[in-house]
Amino acid sequence: MVDEQFKHEVDAYVDEVWEDVVADIARLVRHESVEDLSAAELGKPWGPASNAALVEAEDMAARLSLEVTDVEGYLGFADVPGASGPDRYIATIAHTDIVPLGLGWHFPPLEVTRKDGYLVGRGVQDDKGPFVVSLYAAHFFARRASAGLELPYTLRCIIGNNEETGMGDVPRYLGRYPEPLFCFSPDADFPLICGEKGLYSGRFTSGVVAGEKIVELDGGTSSNAIPGNAVAVVRADAGSLPAAERIAVEGAGEGLARVTATGVGGHASMPAGTVNAIGVLARYLLANDLAGAGERTFLELLARLTEDTDGTATGIAASDDKFGALTCIAGTVRTVDGRFVQTVDSRFPTTTSAEAITERLSSVAAEYGCAFEQTSGEEPFYISPDSPEIRVLLSTYEEYAGRPAKAFTIGGGTYARHFKRACAFGPHDPSEKTPDWVGMEHGPDEAVSEESLRRALKIYIVSIARLMELDL
């Protein structure tokens, strides 16, 4: 199927549809599709905002001549039927939900801004932009099918809607439909991700200690990101508080001061080079006696949790030859009904387990008079880089990138981990040099290069065509 003529056809198609691709990304970005379980209802299990993005995506797929199925609002999928029938299919899976917008934006987060060859807006990289690209890859084959060129296998674009907060949509899907023969998720980096660390999250909860000196403690936007900002409202005279690096102080009413810490945020799976604002804040409050007795104990816990990002300070450090070292970060801190609640996110290798992490962190909590509970845990995922499907994807990437490619493992979690034969495949290319103003996924000014998305669309179309030639 794939020859020079086919690749010329792909090039012409991408040129033809590109402005439509950008317009459809903008349609999705307008939806603030953050999970809201408090507003969940029948047919909208992740809340109305997430559902609105899912419906938008399904309408988009139908407009692109794909056969759409909605799975009770949990997620959806869109098919290009093949000769194999609906039960033997090759799939892509991307998602339409996002993390909260957060602070620090210089562009409208719910609009797509074009600047210097980049698209800016929440979700353009993670994962609304790549999702739209996957739909247009399927549309290429739908057009060929309408001309009588039927695919050997059905091609399915799975439209996820709960990736950022637990991936509760995929079990619902797999409970009703057979596994894909092979699946890739355009929700990560090129060249190709063949393995993912185990995923773990939990939370520490203090006793009812808030209020003596700390009126409110608030930091971070997502439990799976290192916070770039954290704030405390304390009982103190703002004018009497000393200056400190990464700390700003202002009045917050009579007898109250607002202390704001600024760190360097980042994704929980890649903590190198970050500075946790919660740790910066906790150390400042401790150093300036801005905590009562029970509050101080909790701040000491926060200082320990943010001492490193490999779990050494809490005794959960581990590593192996496939995944490297465990990571563990403190994500969000909140004040709830007089208690402080601190979340943690860990990505772990094969030499430890969720159970072992829970046991150790529970012991740490007890040292500080806190409670600890595990909120999620998934084992590591791995597919051999030598499998024929992986070799097809890598060779296609090499062809378009012009350089050798090798599969690698990550600490992040993608939908791939829920399937027997799957991987994460682009579209972000870590080798790409970006301007200083370009923000990363989960952060302010999230942006993606149009040229990289255009190339990814070509890579996906050619990769799918080659996967269709395999005996699966």
C-alpha positions as CSV (number, residue, x, y, z in Angstrom):
1,M,0.0,0.0,0.0
2,V,2.7,2.5,1.0
3,D,4.9,3.7,-2.0
4,E,6.1,7.1,-3.2
5,Q,2.7,7.8,-4.9
6,F,0.9,7.0,-1.6
7,K,3.2,9.4,0.3
8,H,2.7,12.1,-2.2
9,E,-1.1,11.6,-1.7
10,V,-0.5,12.0,2.0
11,D,1.4,15.2,1.6
12,A,-1.3,16.7,-0.6
13,Y,-4.0,15.7,1.8
14,V,-2.2,17.4,4.8
15,D,-1.8,20.6,2.8
16,E,-5.5,20.4,1.8
17,V,-7.0,19.9,5.3
18,W,-4.6,21.7,7.5
19,E,-6.6,24.9,8.1
20,D,-9.6,22.6,8.9
21,V,-7.4,20.8,11.5
22,V,-6.5,24.0,13.2
23,A,-10.1,25.2,13.2
24,D,-11.3,21.9,14.8
25,I,-8.6,22.0,17.5
26,A,-9.9,25.5,18.3
27,R,-13.4,24.2,18.6
28,L,-12.3,21.6,21.2
29,V,-10.1,24.1,23.1
30,R,-13.1,26.3,23.8
31,H,-14.4,23.6,26.1
32,E,-13.1,23.8,29.7
33,S,-13.4,20.1,29.9
34,V,-12.1,19.5,33.4
35,E,-13.7,16.6,35.3
36,D,-16.4,17.7,37.7
37,L,-17.9,14.7,39.5
38,S,-20.0,16.9,41.7
39,A,-22.1,17.8,38.6
40,A,-22.1,14.3,37.1
41,E,-25.4,12.8,35.9
42,L,-26.6,10.0,33.7
43,G,-24.9,10.2,30.3
44,K,-22.4,12.7,31.7
45,P,-20.3,10.7,34.2
46,W,-17.4,13.1,34.2
47,G,-19.5,16.2,34.4
48,P,-21.2,18.5,31.8
49,A,-18.0,20.3,30.7
50,S,-16.1,17.2,29.9
51,N,-19.2,15.8,28.2
52,A,-19.6,18.9,26.0
53,A,-16.0,18.3,24.6
54,L,-16.8,14.6,24.0
55,V,-20.0,15.5,22.1
56,E,-18.0,18.1,20.1
57,A,-15.4,15.5,19.2
58,E,-18.1,12.9,18.2
59,D,-19.8,15.5,16.0
60,M,-16.5,16.3,14.5
61,A,-15.8,12.6,13.7
62,A,-19.2,12.2,12.1
63,R,-18.6,15.3,9.9
64,L,-15.3,13.6,8.8
65,S,-17.3,10.6,7.6
66,L,-16.5,8.3,10.5
67,E,-19.1,5.9,12.0
68,V,-19.5,7.2,15.6
69,T,-20.6,5.4,18.8
70,D,-21.1,7.0,22.1
71,V,-20.5,4.8,25.1
72,E,-23.0,6.3,27.7
73,G,-21.0,9.5,27.9
74,Y,-17.9,7.7,29.3
75,L,-16.1,7.9,26.0
76,G,-16.8,7.4,22.3
77,F,-15.3,5.9,19.2
78,A,-15.3,6.5,15.5
79,D,-14.7,3.8,12.9
80,V,-13.6,3.4,9.3
81,P,-15.0,0.0,8.7
82,G,-12.6,-2.6,7.3
83,A,-12.9,-6.1,5.8
84,S,-12.2,-7.7,9.2
85,G,-15.5,-6.4,10.7
86,P,-15.8,-4.4,13.9
87,D,-14.2,-6.9,16.3
88,R,-10.8,-7.0,14.6
89,Y,-9.5,-3.5,14.5
90,I,-6.5,-1.3,14.8
91,A,-7.0,1.7,17.1
92,T,-5.8,5.1,18.1
93,I,-6.8,6.5,21.5
94,A,-6.6,10.1,22.5
95,H,-8.5,12.3,25.0
96,T,-10.6,15.4,25.1
97,D,-10.4,16.2,28.8
98,I,-7.9,18.6,30.3
99,V,-6.2,19.5,33.5
100,P,-7.4,22.8,35.2
101,L,-6.3,26.0,33.5
102,G,-4.1,27.2,36.4
103,L,-2.4,30.6,36.7
104,G,0.3,32.4,34.8
105,W,-1.2,32.5,31.3
106,H,-0.2,35.2,28.8
107,F,-2.7,34.0,26.2
108,P,-6.4,33.1,26.5
109,P,-6.3,29.5,27.6
110,L,-9.6,28.6,26.1
111,E,-8.8,29.9,22.6
112,V,-6.2,28.9,20.1
113,T,-3.7,31.6,19.5
114,R,-1.4,31.3,16.5
115,K,2.1,32.8,17.2
116,D,5.4,32.2,15.4
117,G,4.3,28.9,14.0
118,Y,2.8,27.6,17.3
119,L,-0.7,27.0,18.5
120,V,-1.3,28.1,22.1
121,G,-4.1,27.1,24.4
122,R,-5.0,24.5,27.0
123,G,-5.0,21.1,25.4
124,V,-3.2,21.9,22.1
125,Q,-0.5,19.5,23.0
126,D,-2.3,17.4,25.7
127,D,-4.3,16.1,24.1
128,K,-6.9,17.9,22.0
129,G,-4.5,18.8,19.2
130,P,-3.2,15.2,18.8
131,F,-6.7,13.9,19.1
132,V,-7.9,16.0,16.1
133,V,-4.8,14.9,14.2
134,S,-5.8,11.3,14.8
135,L,-9.3,12.0,13.5
136,Y,-7.9,13.5,10.3
137,A,-5.6,10.5,9.9
138,A,-8.8,8.3,10.0
139,H,-10.6,10.7,7.6
140,F,-7.8,10.1,5.0
141,F,-8.7,6.4,5.0
142,A,-12.5,7.1,5.1
143,R,-12.1,9.1,1.9
144,R,-10.2,6.2,0.3
145,A,-12.8,3.8,1.5
146,S,-15.5,5.8,-0.2
147,A,-13.6,5.4,-3.4
148,G,-13.6,1.6,-3.0
149,L,-10.2,1.2,-1.2
150,E,-11.4,-0.8,1.8
151,L,-9.0,-1.4,4.7
152,P,-8.1,-4.9,5.7
153,Y,-8.9,-4.1,9.4
154,T,-11.3,-1.7,10.8
155,L,-9.6,1.5,11.9
156,R,-11.0,2.9,15.2
157,C,-10.4,6.3,16.8
158,I,-11.2,5.9,20.5
159,I,-12.3,9.3,22.0
160,G,-11.3,9.2,25.7
161,N,-12.8,11.7,28.2
162,N,-11.2,10.9,31.5
163,E,-7.5,10.5,31.0
164,E,-6.3,13.3,33.2
165,T,-8.0,12.1,36.4
166,G,-7.9,8.3,36.5
167,M,-8.7,6.8,33.1
168,G,-12.0,5.5,34.4
169,D,-13.4,5.5,30.8
170,V,-11.2,2.7,29.4
171,P,-12.5,-0.1,31.8
172,R,-16.0,0.8,30.7
173,Y,-15.0,0.5,27.1
174,L,-13.1,-2.8,27.6
175,G,-16.0,-4.3,29.5
176,R,-18.1,-4.0,26.4
177,Y,-15.8,-4.2,23.4
178,P,-13.0,-6.6,22.4
179,E,-9.3,-5.5,22.7
180,P,-7.8,-3.9,19.6
181,L,-5.3,-5.9,17.7
182,F,-3.0,-3.1,18.3
183,C,-3.4,0.5,19.6
184,F,-1.3,3.6,19.8
185,S,-1.9,6.7,21.7
186,P,-0.8,10.1,20.3
187,D,-0.4,11.6,23.8
188,A,3.3,11.6,24.4
189,D,6.7,11.9,22.8
190,F,8.4,10.6,19.7
191,P,10.1,8.4,18.8
192,L,8.0,5.8,20.7
193,I,7.2,4.8,24.3
194,C,7.2,1.1,24.9
195,G,6.8,1.1,28.7
196,E,5.4,3.2,31.5
197,K,6.2,3.1,35.2
198,G,3.6,2.1,37.7
199,L,1.3,4.9,38.7
200,Y,0.5,5.7,42.3
201,S,-1.3,8.5,44.1
202,G,-2.3,9.1,47.7
203,R,-3.0,11.9,50.2
204,F,-1.9,13.0,53.7
205,T,-4.6,14.5,55.9
206,S,-3.9,16.4,59.1
207,G,-6.0,16.6,62.1
208,V,-8.2,19.7,62.7
209,V,-5.3,22.0,63.2
210,A,-5.8,24.8,60.7
211,G,-6.7,28.3,61.9
212,E,-4.3,29.1,64.8
213,K,-1.9,31.0,62.6
214,I,-2.6,29.6,59.1
215,V,-6.0,30.6,57.9
216,E,-5.6,28.9,54.5
217,L,-3.0,26.9,52.7
218,D,-3.5,26.4,49.0
219,G,-1.1,25.2,46.3
220,G,-0.9,23.5,43.0
221,T,-3.5,22.9,40.3
222,S,-3.2,19.2,39.6
223,S,-2.0,16.3,41.8
224,N,0.1,15.0,38.9
225,A,2.1,18.2,38.5
226,I,4.8,19.9,40.5
227,P,3.2,23.2,41.6
228,G,4.6,26.5,40.4
229,N,2.6,28.5,42.9
230,A,1.5,28.1,46.5
231,V,-0.3,30.5,48.9
232,A,-0.9,30.8,52.6
233,V,-3.0,33.4,54.4
234,V,-1.6,33.8,57.9
235,R,-2.3,35.8,61.0
236,A,0.6,38.3,60.8
237,D,1.5,41.8,60.0
238,A,2.6,41.8,56.3
239,G,4.9,44.7,56.8
240,S,6.9,42.8,59.5
241,L,7.6,39.7,57.4
242,P,11.1,39.5,55.9
243,A,11.8,39.2,52.2
244,A,13.0,35.9,50.8
245,E,13.8,34.3,47.5
246,R,10.7,33.1,45.6
247,I,8.4,34.6,48.3
248,A,6.0,37.6,47.9
249,V,4.1,39.0,50.9
250,E,1.1,41.4,50.8
251,G,-1.7,42.4,53.2
252,A,-4.8,40.3,53.2
253,G,-7.0,42.3,55.5
254,E,-6.7,43.4,59.1
255,G,-4.1,41.3,60.9
256,L,-3.7,39.0,57.9
257,A,-0.9,38.5,55.4
258,R,-0.9,36.6,52.1
259,V,2.4,34.7,51.5
260,T,2.9,33.5,47.9
261,A,5.6,31.1,46.9
262,T,6.7,30.8,43.3
263,G,8.5,27.6,42.1
264,V,9.3,26.0,38.8
265,G,6.4,23.7,37.8
266,G,6.5,20.6,35.7
267,H,4.9,17.2,35.1
268,A,5.1,14.7,37.9
269,S,6.8,12.2,35.7
270,M,9.7,14.6,34.8
271,P,10.6,16.4,38.0
272,A,14.2,17.3,37.1
273,G,14.8,21.0,37.2
274,T,11.6,21.8,39.0
275,V,11.2,23.7,42.3
276,N,8.1,22.7,44.3
277,A,6.4,25.9,45.5
278,I,4.7,24.0,48.4
279,G,8.1,23.2,49.8
280,V,9.3,26.8,49.3
281,L,6.2,28.1,51.2
282,A,6.4,25.5,54.0
283,R,10.1,26.4,54.7
284,Y,9.3,30.1,54.8
285,L,6.4,29.7,57.2
286,L,8.5,27.4,59.4
287,A,11.5,29.8,59.4
288,N,9.3,32.8,60.4
289,D,7.2,31.0,63.1
290,L,4.0,31.4,61.1
291,A,2.4,28.2,62.3
292,G,0.8,26.9,65.4
293,A,1.9,23.6,67.0
294,G,-0.3,21.3,64.9
295,E,0.2,23.4,61.8
296,R,4.0,23.3,62.3
297,T,4.0,19.5,62.3
298,F,2.2,19.4,59.0
299,L,4.6,22.0,57.5
300,E,7.5,19.8,58.6
301,L,5.9,16.9,56.7
302,L,5.6,19.1,53.6
303,A,9.3,20.1,53.9
304,R,10.2,16.4,54.0
305,L,7.9,15.5,51.1
306,T,9.5,18.2,48.9
307,E,13.1,17.5,50.0
308,D,13.7,15.4,46.9
309,T,11.8,13.8,44.0
310,D,13.2,10.3,44.2
311,G,11.5,9.1,47.4
312,T,14.8,9.0,49.4
313,A,13.5,11.3,52.2
314,T,10.4,9.2,52.7
315,G,12.1,5.8,52.3
316,I,10.3,4.7,49.1
317,A,13.2,5.1,46.6
318,A,13.6,2.2,44.1
319,S,15.0,1.7,40.6
320,D,15.3,-1.0,37.9
321,D,17.0,-1.5,34.5
322,K,13.9,-0.8,32.3
323,F,12.5,2.3,34.0
324,G,15.2,3.8,36.1
325,A,14.4,5.5,39.4
326,L,11.1,6.0,41.1
327,T,9.8,9.6,41.3
328,C,7.5,11.0,44.0
329,I,6.2,14.6,44.2
330,A,3.9,16.6,46.4
331,G,1.2,17.9,44.0
332,T,-1.6,19.9,45.6
333,V,-2.3,21.2,49.1
334,R,-5.7,22.4,50.3
335,T,-7.4,23.5,53.5
336,V,-10.6,21.4,54.0
337,D,-12.8,21.8,57.0
338,G,-10.0,22.8,59.3
339,R,-7.6,20.1,58.0
340,F,-4.7,20.3,55.5
341,V,-4.7,17.8,52.7
342,Q,-1.6,17.1,50.7
343,T,-1.6,14.9,47.6
344,V,1.4,12.9,46.4
345,D,2.1,11.3,43.0
346,S,4.7,8.6,42.4
347,R,5.8,6.7,39.3
348,F,7.5,3.5,40.3
349,P,9.6,0.7,38.6
350,T,9.2,-3.0,38.9
351,T,11.3,-3.3,42.1
352,T,8.6,-2.0,44.3
353,S,4.8,-2.0,44.4
354,A,1.8,0.2,45.3
355,E,1.4,-1.9,48.5
356,A,5.0,-1.2,49.6
357,I,4.7,2.5,48.9
358,T,1.4,2.7,50.9
359,E,2.9,0.9,53.8
360,R,5.9,3.2,54.0
361,L,4.0,6.5,53.5
362,S,1.5,5.4,56.2
363,S,4.4,5.1,58.6
364,V,5.7,8.5,57.6
365,A,2.2,10.0,58.2
366,A,2.1,8.5,61.6
367,E,5.3,10.3,62.5
368,Y,3.6,13.6,61.9
369,G,0.2,12.8,63.4
370,C,-1.5,12.5,60.0
371,A,-3.6,10.0,58.2
372,F,-2.5,8.6,54.8
373,E,-4.6,6.8,52.1
374,Q,-3.7,5.4,48.7
375,T,-6.1,6.8,46.1
376,S,-4.9,4.9,43.0
377,G,-2.2,2.4,42.0
378,E,-1.4,0.7,38.7
379,E,1.4,-1.7,37.9
380,P,4.1,-0.9,35.3
381,F,3.4,-1.5,31.6
382,Y,5.8,-2.8,28.9
383,I,5.7,-4.0,25.3
384,S,8.8,-5.4,23.5
385,P,10.5,-2.9,21.2
386,D,11.1,-5.9,18.9
387,S,7.4,-6.5,18.2
388,P,6.5,-6.0,14.5
389,E,4.0,-3.2,15.3
390,I,6.7,-1.3,17.2
391,R,9.2,-1.8,14.4
392,V,6.7,-0.4,11.9
393,L,6.1,2.8,13.9
394,L,9.8,3.4,14.6
395,S,10.8,2.9,11.0
396,T,8.1,5.4,9.8
397,Y,9.2,7.9,12.3
398,E,12.9,7.5,11.2
399,E,11.8,8.0,7.6
400,Y,10.1,11.4,8.4
401,A,12.5,12.6,11.1
402,G,15.6,11.7,9.1
403,R,17.4,10.1,12.1
404,P,17.6,6.8,13.9
405,A,14.9,6.1,16.5
406,K,14.8,3.9,19.6
407,A,11.9,3.1,21.8
408,F,12.1,4.2,25.4
409,T,10.2,4.1,28.7
410,I,8.7,6.9,30.7
411,G,7.3,7.8,34.1
412,G,4.1,9.3,32.7
413,G,0.9,7.3,32.2
414,T,-1.0,7.1,29.0
415,Y,-4.0,5.1,27.8
416,A,-1.6,2.5,26.3
417,R,-1.1,0.9,29.7
418,H,-4.7,-0.4,29.6
419,F,-4.3,-2.5,26.5
420,K,-2.4,-5.8,25.8
421,R,-0.7,-4.6,22.7
422,A,-0.2,-0.9,22.6
423,C,2.3,2.0,22.9
424,A,2.4,5.8,23.0
425,F,3.6,7.4,19.8
426,G,4.3,11.2,19.6
427,P,3.4,13.8,18.6
428,H,5.8,15.9,20.7
429,D,9.4,15.6,19.6
430,P,11.8,16.3,22.5
431,S,14.6,17.1,20.1
432,E,12.6,20.2,18.8
433,K,14.0,23.5,20.0
434,T,11.3,25.8,21.2
435,P,11.2,29.5,22.0
436,D,11.4,30.5,25.7
437,W,7.8,31.7,25.8
438,V,6.4,28.3,24.7
439,G,4.7,26.5,27.7
440,M,4.6,22.8,28.3
441,E,1.7,20.5,28.8
442,H,-0.2,21.0,32.1
443,G,1.4,24.4,32.4
444,P,0.5,28.0,31.4
445,D,0.9,29.0,27.8
446,E,0.8,25.3,26.7
447,A,1.8,25.4,23.0
448,V,2.6,23.0,20.1
449,S,4.4,23.6,16.9
450,E,2.2,23.5,13.8
451,E,5.0,22.0,11.8
452,S,5.4,19.1,14.3
453,L,1.7,18.4,14.2
454,R,1.7,18.4,10.4
455,R,4.5,16.0,10.4
456,A,2.8,13.8,13.0
457,L,-0.3,13.6,10.8
458,K,1.8,12.3,7.9
459,I,3.6,9.8,10.2
460,Y,0.3,8.6,11.6
461,I,-1.3,8.0,8.2
462,V,1.7,6.2,6.8
463,S,2.1,4.1,10.0
464,I,-1.6,3.1,10.0
465,A,-1.3,2.1,6.4
466,R,1.8,-0.1,7.2
467,L,0.1,-1.6,10.3
468,M,-2.8,-2.6,8.0
469,E,-0.3,-4.7,6.0
470,L,0.7,-6.8,9.0
471,D,-0.8,-10.3,9.8
472,L,-2.3,-9.4,13.2
